[in-house]
């Protein structure tokens, strides 16, 4: 049983049942969106720190639309579906749509999220092979973003996978760095091109000395391993100034642009590096 000073004890099995019901509802909602083909990508710019009017690349963020027409961001469902076959289907759909966009926009560079669990998935690999065969330039403009927690759960597979695809010209970003349990042993094995620092350390960093120390350390690690750094969830001008001062390469967040389902590529890509 669980409780607190302000309320009654609640049986643990009741909490578990409520959590399971919520997970089942989320899974059902995502599966229904896939059946109705109501899955899409939103695009958010990642800008150069020293030239914030120039876009380094865009990140493609998966969205689903529920039966009421509400557009739902991945953070609201990804934990519940990532380990399931539905998670693999979403990875395939994100890759398909992202590569189609890359083929349609020859000046675009795009980051697409995937789970390490999709490594070895035949459907995912077929999609990648198809688009690279159709347009070889897609590979050199593609960045695959894998979260730290996902990468740590299958480190040996990730290393082999990255080695193969990097030989094709594809780049890799370690996403949400600082949120998991990366060890220096893994850093010596991995060959990520980009390190994305988790937003929990970036929000309000100009006034948070603890986050400043941790972020400086992560920047130092990235520089040692020849990785570009991206600060996520940048929302305030004072944080931009601090991140610029400590040598962050790129910035991403609402301060520079919210994810959009309708990017104006003609305008946006004129400022892409």
Secondary structure, DSSP 8 states (H G I E B T S, - for coil): -EEETTEEEE-HHHHHHHHHHHHHHHHHHHHHHHHTT-EEEEEEEEEESTTTTSEEEEEEEEEEE-TT--EEEGGGTHHHHTTSHHHHHHHHHHHHHHHHHHHH-TT--EEEE--GGGTT-HHHHHHHHHHHHH-THHHHTEEEEEEHHHHHTTHHHHHHHHHHHHTTT-EEEEEEETSS---HHHHHH---SEEEE-GGGTTTGGG-HHHHHHHHHHHHHHHHTT-EEEE-S---HHHHHHHHHTT--EEESTTT---BSS--HHHHGGGB-
